[in-house]
């Protein structure tokens, strides 16, 4: 039986041999031993880089003849830096006339590259400032102040603004809109505010969060501003919009993007319907609803809804029937689509999965001190989630796209 091969090792840098690595890790038996060796290695490498920078600045090697300007080495300044593996003490070289400005460890820097990324990664996973302090102190023996954590996380605010204003695709096959509630302190009072999300599907099936907006109230005027913003960022057409009872959204959407077909989000509607049902009848009701939204035609879907309404099951759950009848105008258009497109629309509703992942991040927060603080965490969470999407276009997309071209051909071809 052939032995399985291990992962291919990356080539070592010139001069770094396996024998040298063996010497470095000799005696390492625990994680603490490894952290200690790694910190010492970081210190040695950083100090060598800094010495090389000074040599380049002076124009002659250590021990060599001085340059014509007479500038020379002038000892060291001790400095403590935080790294992702703990604190290290560096000796920063100086020159006599004070003209040397290190690039690897800039003046005023208190952290080596990598530490900030660790803090942001943990913060994006929902750790509070207090939990981050405890983690860093326990794991790396680093006393970190709340102010430092706030400084590191606040450095992404400019990135948030750039992301919210970035250019978008001209055409999106579908955009799903949804909201989740968060508690935010505003003028000294903790209030319930909504975070409105827009998740788009590009022409190649890639998902993309177009943006998020924090507001206390919604309405046509609010949504009109949102759609004008999307338009200003380059969006010229949205083929299909998936909505779920957001006040004022349909009217505003039709004003800015008049050719968009608006659909009621089936995933939300089913979940809302089952909320009224006991566990003993949930499977029966779910099957009856499935017969409606998976019907081959609009007429067949309407007939399935009528049968549910007239059945003992439907009469016991009249509020559910009423919900579907009330939303039928937004449900019916999807039933005219072939199954391939409907499957994409139903599974495209990754916005529900998106909301679930965001809720996991924010559930440990009692409330946010400001809209800005909430936006900072939301952006970091969305950035992490989006990395997974880039590599995973929808698996049904290839089958659906030819049907989309038949239905929306001119609008797709014009921008593809």
N, C-alpha and C positions, 0 to 999 in steps of 0.2 A: 504493500500500500504506500503510495507516494506521500511524503511529508508535506504538510502545508507550509508554504513560504510565508515568512513574516513580512510586514510592511517594508518597502524599500527605504533604506536610510538615505537622508539627504547628504550630499557631499560636504565634508568639513571644510571650513575656510583654510586657505594656504597657511601652513605652519602649525595648525592645530591638529595634532595626531591623536589616534586612539590611546597611545601611551600617556599623553599629557592628560587626556580626559580621565584615564584610570587613576592617575595621581591626584587629580582634583577631587574625585569622589571616594578616595581611599578613606575608610573609617566611617563613611556615611551609613548610618543604620536606621535613622528615624527621620520623620518629616522635619523635626526641629533641627537635626543635623544638616539636612539639605538646605533649609532656609538660611542657616548661618553661613554655609559655604557659598550660597548664591549671593548673599549680601556682601560677603568679602570679595567675591568675583566682580560684582557690580562696582564696588568701591575701586578695585584695582583697575578695571577697564575705564571707568569714568576719569580717574586721575591721569591715566596714560593719554586719554583723548585730550584732556585739558592741557597737559604738558606739550602735546603735539601742536595744539592750537597756538600756544605761546611761542613755540619754536618758529612756527610759520609767521607769527606777528613780528618777532624780533629779526628774523632773517638769518639766524645762525643757530647751530645745535648747542645743546647743553655742554659746557666745557670748551666750546669753540671761541673763535675770535669775534669780538663785538662788531656790530655794524658801524657805519660812519656817524650815525646820530647819537651813539654812546648809550642808548637805552639798554638795560640789562635786567636779568631776573632779580627779584627782590623778595624772596621767601614765599610764604603761603599764608592764606587766611582760612581758618577753620570754618566749616559750614555743615550744618546738619540738614539732610534732605530726606523726605518721605518717599518711599518706593512701594510698589505693590507687595513686596516681601518684608517690609519693615523699614526702620530708620537706619540710615548710614551716615557716618561722619566723613566728610571729604576735606582734603587740603586743596584749596583753590590757589593756583599759582598767581603771583603778581609780577608786574614789571615796575621799574623804578620811576618812570614818568607818569604812570597811571593811565596810559593810553590803551592798555589791553582790555578788550571786552569779550569774555568767553561767549561762544555761541551754544555749546553743548549744555552748559548750565548758565543761563543768562543771569545777569545781576538782578537780585530781588526774587529769583526763583526759590521755591521751598519744596518743590516736588519734582522727581525725575519722571520722564515720560513713562506712562503705564499706570501710575497711581491714580490719576484723574479718571482714566478709562475704567479702572476697577470700581471706583466710587460711583460713577455714572451707571455702570452695568447693574450694580446692586440697587441703586436708587430706582432704576427703571423697572426692577422686579418688585417694587413696592415696599422696600425697607424704609422705615421712617428714619429721621435724623438720629434719634436716640438709639435705634437698632443698629444703624451704621456705626455709631460711636462704639457700641458694645462689641460689634463684630470685629472692627479694626483693632481694637485694644486687645481682644482675646486672641485673634488669629496672628496679628503681626506685632503685638506689644507696642502699638502706636497710640499715644493719647492725641485724639483729634477733637478740636473744638467744633461746636455747632456752626460757628461763623465760617470755618474753613469749608465744611460740607456745603453750606449755603453758597459760598463763593464759587466752589467747583461746579455745582449744579446750575448756578446762575449764568455761568459762561456759555450755556447753550441757548440763552434767550435770543441772542442775535441770530443763531442758527434757526430757532423756531420762526422768527420773523421772516427770514429768507425762505424757509420751507413753505410758509403760508402764502408767500407772494411769488413762488416759482412758476414759470410757464407750464401750462398743461397741454395735453393732446388736443387737437382740433375736434375730434369726434370720439365719443364714448358709446359703445354698444349699449351698455346699461349703467345706470347709476342708482344705487340704493341709498335711501336717506333714513336715518334713525336718530334716536336721542336716548341718553341715559342721564340719570340725576346724580348730582354731587352736592355736597354741603360746602359752601364757601362763605368766609367772613366778608361782609361788605358794610363799610361805615360802622364797624363795631358790633354788627349783628350777624349771626350765622344764618344764612338763607339757603333754601333749596334752589339750585340753578340747574339748567339743562345744558348738556354738552351735545350739540348737534353734529353728526358725522355724515360725510358723503363718501361712499365707496364706489369707485368707478371700475369698469371693465374695459380695457383697451381693445383695439382691433385684433390683437394677437392672443386675447384671452387673459392677459396679465392683469391682476388686480392692483389697484392703486388708491390709497386714501387721498382724496382731493383736498381735504382740509377739515378742520373742526372749528366750531364757533360756540362760545359760551354766552348764554343769555338767560335772563330770568323769565322773559315772556316771548312767545312766538306769535306770528301773524303774517299777513300778506306783505306788510311793509318790511318786516325782518327778512323774509324769504326773498323778496325782490332785491334787497341789498346783496344777499348771498349769491343769487344767480347773476347779478350784474358783475359781482366780483369775479365769478368763474368766467364770465364772458370776457372781462378785461384781461384775464390771464390766458386767453387764447382759445377757450372752448367755443366752438361755433355750432355744434350739434350734439344732442343727446337723443339716441334712438328710442330708448325705453327707460322710464323712471319707475322704480319700485318704492312705494310709500306705505306708511302705516299711520293714518289718522293725524298727521302733523297739520295743525291749524294754519290755513292760508297758503300752504305750499302749492296745491294744484293751480290755483288762480295765478300766483306769481310765476310759476314755471311756464304756464301757457302764454303768459305775457312776454317773457324773455326768450323762451324756446318753443314757439307755437307748434312745431311739427312733432314734438315729443309725445310718444304714446305713454299714458300713465296707467300703471297696473297697481292693484292692491297687492301688497306683499303676502303671498300665500303662507309662508312659514310663520309670520306673525299672526295671521288670521287663525290658523290652526291652533297655535299655542294659546291665543286668547280664547278660542272656543273651548278647548279642553280644560281651561281654568275653572269652568263651571261644572265639570263632570267628576263624579266620584270614581275612585280607582276601579270599582267593580264594573263600570260601564265604559271606561275610557277606551278600551280596544274596539268596542262596538261603534262608538261615536267616531273614532279615528278612521275606521274602515268606511263608514258612511260618507265622511268628508272626502276621503281619498277617491271615492267613486265620482264625486263632483269635480274636483280639480284635475283628475286624470282622465276625465271623459274625452272621447275622441273628437267631439265637436261641441260648440256652444249649446246647441239644442239638446244634446245628450246630457251635458252638465246641468242645464236648467231642469231637465226631466228628473235627474238624480236628486236635485235639491227639492223638487216637488214631492218626490216619493218619500224623502226623509221627513218633510213637513207633515205628510199625511200618516206616517207610521207612528205606532205607539212610542218608539224611541224618540222621534222628533217632537211629539206632543209633550213628552216628559222634559224635553230640553228645548222648549219654544224660544228662549232667548238666543240660543245658538242659531236656529233657523233665521231669526230676525236679523242677526248680525250679517249673515251671508246674503240675505235678500237686500239689506241696506247697502252692501258693498258690491252688489252684482254688476253694476255699471263698470266698476274697475276690475272685476274678475273676468268678465266675459271676453275681453279682447285676447287674453292669453290662450283661451280655449280654441281660438282660430289658428294658433300656431301649431306646427308639427311637434311631435314629442321631443325631437332633438333640441329645439329651441326652448321648450318649456322646461326640460331637464336642466339646461344651463341657467335659466332664470331662477328656478327653485334652489339649485345648488350654489348659484352665484350669490345667494343671500348669505355670504360669508360675513356680512355685517353683524349678524347675530352672534357668530363665533367671535368676531372682533370685539363686540361689546362684552362678551363673557370674559375674554382675556383681560380687557381693561378693568372690569369689575374686580378681578382677582388682584390686580395691582393696587386699586384704590380702596379695597375693603378694609384695610388696616388703618386707614386715615379717618379720624373722627370728622375732621373738616380741614379745608385748606385756608391759609391765612389771606389769600387773595386770588383773583382770576389768574394772575401771572404765575403763581405757584402751581395752580391746577394745570395750566397750559404747559408748564415745564415738564411735569410728570407725564401728562398725556402724550406729549411729543416724543419723549424718550421711550415710552411703552410702544407707541406706534412705529417708531424707528426699528425697534427689535422685531416686532411682528412682521413688518414689511420685508425684512431680510429673508424670511422664510417664503414669502409669496413670490419673490423674484425668481426662485428656482422651481416653482410649482404652478404653472398655468393650469387652468381647469381641465380635467381629464376628458370632459365631454365636448370640449370646445371644437376640436377638429371635425366632429360629426355635425355640429350645429352651424358652423360658419357658411357652408354652401346654401343652407336654407335662409340664413340671414341675408346673403347676397341676393337671393331671389326676391325677398320681401323689401329690402332697403337698398337694392343695387346701386342706384344713382348716388345715394348719400354715402355709401361705403366706398365706391370706386373713386369718387371725387376727392377723397382725403387719404386713400391708402397708397 
